[in-house]
Amino acid sequence: MNTELLEIQPEEVKFIFEFQKQSSCCIRLTNRSDHHVAFKVKTTSAKKYCVRPHTGIIKPNLTCSFTVTMQAQNAVPSDFVCKDKFLIQSTIVPKGTKEEHITSTTFSKEEGKHIEEKRLQVILVSPPSSPVLSPMNEISRIRPYNASPESNDEFAQRYSCYAPVEEGIEVSKTRKSVCVVAMKKEQSLARKHTEELRLSNDVEEMKSKLRELESLLRQEKLRNNENTRTKGQIGFQFLFVVVVGLSGLYLGYMLKS
């Protein structure tokens, strides 16, 4: 192709370096083509940097960005010289391709497949006297990192979902997997708690219905007893009338005789 797929600004990954403090740099990618373009970010030092996002798809004539975070360093490099580099690969993908479709084979240099590669050098600069932001290079300094156990925990929580960039291969998703596992565990506990509440409510409802049924049975039993006594009284009265009637007939017959 005659023109580059992506325009990359800035063309250097520049960090404000401060001892035991983190720094980040934002890189903009502009799709200059009429195609959908996928990109992937690699580095020569995997444990030193975090990239978010490390892969993506840019629609025609649109711009996206990714952030590179340099972790806190315990040693100052000699003369502020850093030999680390970043590699940005890009290639045309079919319309409708999603990020989850991007694999290692997407950027394989097969016959007839156009893969663009752009290398960015890491540049370290000394911190300015007062500004927190450097507009020229769009570099922002983030919260300092102190080598204490509590700060380590805060760092782990803050960047647990960042994907560290591997050397020459795709970004590792280990920390992202940890986030997913923790989230699934929390959802499982929430579902279990909900099921326990539902079961408890069902048991209470069943007990209430049993109490109502027992009350109805007692009332029915009382009515049956009252009906039985009433029927017995009616039967006795009827029998007494019959006996009196028969006795009257017998006496009348005797008198006539």
Contacts in CASP RR format, 6 or more apart in sequence:
PFRMAT RR
TARGET T0000
AUTHOR 0000-0000-0000
METHOD contacts of the structure
MODEL  1
MNTELLEIQPEEVKFIFEFQKQSSCCIRLTNRSDHHVAFKVKTTSAKKYC
VRPHTGIIKPNLTCSFTVTMQAQNAVPSDFVCKDKFLIQSTIVPKGTKEE
HITSTTFSKEEGKHIEEKRLQVILVSPPSSPVLSPMNEISRIRPYNASPE
SNDEFAQRYSCYAPVEEGIEVSKTRKSVCVVAMKKEQSLARKHTEELRLS
NDVEEMKSKLRELESLLRQEKLRNNENTRTKGQIGFQFLFVVVVGLSGLY
LGYMLKS
1 33 0 8 1.000
1 114 0 8 1.000
3 32 0 8 1.000
3 33 0 8 1.000
4 32 0 8 1.000
4 116 0 8 1.000
5 31 0 8 1.000
5 32 0 8 1.000
5 33 0 8 1.000
5 35 0 8 1.000
5 37 0 8 1.000
5 90 0 8 1.000
5 91 0 8 1.000
5 92 0 8 1.000
5 114 0 8 1.000
5 116 0 8 1.000
6 29 0 8 1.000
6 30 0 8 1.000
6 31 0 8 1.000
6 32 0 8 1.000
6 37 0 8 1.000
6 39 0 8 1.000
6 58 0 8 1.000
6 88 0 8 1.000
6 90 0 8 1.000
6 116 0 8 1.000
6 118 0 8 1.000
7 29 0 8 1.000
7 30 0 8 1.000
7 32 0 8 1.000
8 27 0 8 1.000
8 28 0 8 1.000
8 29 0 8 1.000
8 30 0 8 1.000
8 88 0 8 1.000
8 118 0 8 1.000
8 120 0 8 1.000
9 27 0 8 1.000
9 28 0 8 1.000
9 30 0 8 1.000
10 27 0 8 1.000
10 137 0 8 1.000
10 138 0 8 1.000
11 118 0 8 1.000
11 120 0 8 1.000
12 120 0 8 1.000
12 121 0 8 1.000
12 122 0 8 1.000
12 123 0 8 1.000
13 25 0 8 1.000
13 27 0 8 1.000
13 68 0 8 1.000
13 86 0 8 1.000
13 120 0 8 1.000
13 121 0 8 1.000
13 122 0 8 1.000
13 123 0 8 1.000
14 25 0 8 1.000
14 122 0 8 1.000
14 123 0 8 1.000
14 124 0 8 1.000
14 125 0 8 1.000
14 137 0 8 1.000
14 139 0 8 1.000
15 23 0 8 1.000
15 24 0 8 1.000
15 25 0 8 1.000
15 70 0 8 1.000
15 122 0 8 1.000
15 123 0 8 1.000
15 124 0 8 1.000
15 125 0 8 1.000
15 139 0 8 1.000
16 23 0 8 1.000
16 125 0 8 1.000
16 126 0 8 1.000
16 127 0 8 1.000
16 128 0 8 1.000
16 134 0 8 1.000
16 139 0 8 1.000
16 141 0 8 1.000
17 23 0 8 1.000
17 70 0 8 1.000
17 73 0 8 1.000
17 76 0 8 1.000
17 77 0 8 1.000
17 80 0 8 1.000
17 124 0 8 1.000
17 125 0 8 1.000
17 126 0 8 1.000
17 127 0 8 1.000
18 127 0 8 1.000
18 141 0 8 1.000
18 144 0 8 1.000
19 73 0 8 1.000
19 74 0 8 1.000
19 76 0 8 1.000
20 72 0 8 1.000
20 73 0 8 1.000
20 74 0 8 1.000
20 144 0 8 1.000
20 145 0 8 1.000
20 146 0 8 1.000
20 147 0 8 1.000
21 72 0 8 1.000
21 141 0 8 1.000
21 144 0 8 1.000
21 145 0 8 1.000
22 69 0 8 1.000
22 70 0 8 1.000
22 71 0 8 1.000
22 72 0 8 1.000
22 141 0 8 1.000
22 142 0 8 1.000
22 143 0 8 1.000
22 144 0 8 1.000
22 145 0 8 1.000
23 69 0 8 1.000
23 70 0 8 1.000
23 139 0 8 1.000
23 140 0 8 1.000
23 141 0 8 1.000
23 142 0 8 1.000
24 67 0 8 1.000
24 68 0 8 1.000
24 69 0 8 1.000
24 70 0 8 1.000
24 139 0 8 1.000
24 140 0 8 1.000
24 141 0 8 1.000
24 142 0 8 1.000
25 67 0 8 1.000
25 68 0 8 1.000
25 70 0 8 1.000
25 137 0 8 1.000
25 138 0 8 1.000
25 139 0 8 1.000
26 65 0 8 1.000
26 66 0 8 1.000
26 67 0 8 1.000
26 68 0 8 1.000
26 138 0 8 1.000
26 139 0 8 1.000
26 140 0 8 1.000
27 65 0 8 1.000
27 66 0 8 1.000
27 67 0 8 1.000
27 68 0 8 1.000
27 88 0 8 1.000
27 120 0 8 1.000
28 63 0 8 1.000
28 64 0 8 1.000
28 65 0 8 1.000
29 39 0 8 1.000
29 58 0 8 1.000
29 63 0 8 1.000
29 64 0 8 1.000
29 65 0 8 1.000
29 66 0 8 1.000
29 88 0 8 1.000
29 90 0 8 1.000
30 58 0 8 1.000
30 62 0 8 1.000
30 63 0 8 1.000
31 37 0 8 1.000
31 58 0 8 1.000
31 59 0 8 1.000
31 60 0 8 1.000
31 61 0 8 1.000
31 62 0 8 1.000
31 63 0 8 1.000
32 61 0 8 1.000
33 60 0 8 1.000
33 92 0 8 1.000
34 60 0 8 1.000
34 61 0 8 1.000
35 60 0 8 1.000
35 92 0 8 1.000
35 93 0 8 1.000
36 57 0 8 1.000
36 58 0 8 1.000
36 59 0 8 1.000
36 60 0 8 1.000
36 92 0 8 1.000
36 93 0 8 1.000
36 94 0 8 1.000
36 95 0 8 1.000
36 96 0 8 1.000
36 97 0 8 1.000
37 57 0 8 1.000
37 58 0 8 1.000
37 90 0 8 1.000
37 91 0 8 1.000
37 92 0 8 1.000
37 93 0 8 1.000
38 55 0 8 1.000
38 56 0 8 1.000
38 57 0 8 1.000
38 58 0 8 1.000
38 90 0 8 1.000
38 91 0 8 1.000
38 92 0 8 1.000
38 93 0 8 1.000
38 97 0 8 1.000
38 102 0 8 1.000
38 106 0 8 1.000
38 107 0 8 1.000
39 55 0 8 1.000
39 56 0 8 1.000
39 57 0 8 1.000
39 58 0 8 1.000
39 88 0 8 1.000
39 89 0 8 1.000
39 90 0 8 1.000
40 54 0 8 1.000
40 55 0 8 1.000
40 56 0 8 1.000
40 88 0 8 1.000
40 89 0 8 1.000
40 90 0 8 1.000
40 102 0 8 1.000
40 106 0 8 1.000
40 107 0 8 1.000
40 170 0 8 1.000
41 51 0 8 1.000
41 54 0 8 1.000
41 55 0 8 1.000
41 66 0 8 1.000
41 68 0 8 1.000
41 86 0 8 1.000
41 87 0 8 1.000
41 88 0 8 1.000
41 165 0 8 1.000
41 171 0 8 1.000
42 86 0 8 1.000
42 87 0 8 1.000
42 88 0 8 1.000
42 89 0 8 1.000
42 165 0 8 1.000
42 166 0 8 1.000
42 167 0 8 1.000
42 168 0 8 1.000
42 169 0 8 1.000
42 170 0 8 1.000
43 49 0 8 1.000
43 51 0 8 1.000
43 84 0 8 1.000
43 85 0 8 1.000
43 86 0 8 1.000
43 87 0 8 1.000
43 165 0 8 1.000
43 166 0 8 1.000
43 167 0 8 1.000
43 168 0 8 1.000
44 83 0 8 1.000
44 84 0 8 1.000
44 85 0 8 1.000
44 86 0 8 1.000
44 167 0 8 1.000
44 168 0 8 1.000
45 84 0 8 1.000
45 167 0 8 1.000
46 164 0 8 1.000
46 165 0 8 1.000
46 166 0 8 1.000
46 167 0 8 1.000
46 172 0 8 1.000
47 71 0 8 1.000
47 164 0 8 1.000
48 70 0 8 1.000
48 71 0 8 1.000
48 73 0 8 1.000
48 84 0 8 1.000
49 68 0 8 1.000
49 69 0 8 1.000
49 70 0 8 1.000
49 71 0 8 1.000
49 84 0 8 1.000
49 164 0 8 1.000
49 165 0 8 1.000
50 68 0 8 1.000
50 69 0 8 1.000
50 71 0 8 1.000
50 159 0 8 1.000
50 162 0 8 1.000
50 163 0 8 1.000
50 164 0 8 1.000
50 165 0 8 1.000
51 66 0 8 1.000
51 67 0 8 1.000
51 68 0 8 1.000
51 69 0 8 1.000
51 162 0 8 1.000
51 163 0 8 1.000
51 164 0 8 1.000
51 165 0 8 1.000
51 171 0 8 1.000
52 66 0 8 1.000
52 67 0 8 1.000
52 69 0 8 1.000
52 162 0 8 1.000
52 163 0 8 1.000
53 66 0 8 1.000
53 99 0 8 1.000
53 163 0 8 1.000
54 66 0 8 1.000
54 163 0 8 1.000
54 165 0 8 1.000
54 170 0 8 1.000
54 171 0 8 1.000
55 99 0 8 1.000
55 102 0 8 1.000
55 170 0 8 1.000
55 171 0 8 1.000
56 64 0 8 1.000
56 99 0 8 1.000
56 102 0 8 1.000
57 93 0 8 1.000
57 97 0 8 1.000
57 98 0 8 1.000
57 99 0 8 1.000
57 102 0 8 1.000
58 64 0 8 1.000
68 86 0 8 1.000
69 142 0 8 1.000
69 159 0 8 1.000
69 162 0 8 1.000
71 145 0 8 1.000
72 144 0 8 1.000
72 145 0 8 1.000
72 147 0 8 1.000
74 147 0 8 1.000
77 124 0 8 1.000
80 124 0 8 1.000
80 125 0 8 1.000
80 126 0 8 1.000
81 124 0 8 1.000
82 122 0 8 1.000
82 123 0 8 1.000
82 124 0 8 1.000
83 122 0 8 1.000
84 122 0 8 1.000
85 119 0 8 1.000
85 120 0 8 1.000
85 121 0 8 1.000
85 122 0 8 1.000
86 119 0 8 1.000
86 120 0 8 1.000
86 122 0 8 1.000
86 165 0 8 1.000
87 117 0 8 1.000
87 118 0 8 1.000
87 119 0 8 1.000
87 120 0 8 1.000
87 168 0 8 1.000
88 117 0 8 1.000
88 118 0 8 1.000
88 119 0 8 1.000
88 120 0 8 1.000
89 107 0 8 1.000
89 115 0 8 1.000
89 116 0 8 1.000
89 117 0 8 1.000
90 115 0 8 1.000
90 116 0 8 1.000
90 117 0 8 1.000
90 118 0 8 1.000
91 106 0 8 1.000
91 107 0 8 1.000
91 113 0 8 1.000
91 114 0 8 1.000
91 115 0 8 1.000
91 116 0 8 1.000
92 114 0 8 1.000
93 101 0 8 1.000
93 102 0 8 1.000
93 106 0 8 1.000
104 169 0 8 1.000
104 170 0 8 1.000
107 115 0 8 1.000
108 115 0 8 1.000
109 115 0 8 1.000
127 141 0 8 1.000
128 134 0 8 1.000
132 140 0 8 1.000
132 141 0 8 1.000
133 139 0 8 1.000
133 140 0 8 1.000
133 141 0 8 1.000
145 151 0 8 1.000
145 155 0 8 1.000
159 175 0 8 1.000
160 175 0 8 1.000
160 178 0 8 1.000
160 179 0 8 1.000
161 175 0 8 1.000
161 176 0 8 1.000
161 179 0 8 1.000
162 175 0 8 1.000
163 171 0 8 1.000
163 172 0 8 1.000
163 173 0 8 1.000
163 175 0 8 1.000
163 176 0 8 1.000
164 171 0 8 1.000
164 172 0 8 1.000
164 174 0 8 1.000
164 175 0 8 1.000
165 171 0 8 1.000
165 172 0 8 1.000
166 172 0 8 1.000
END
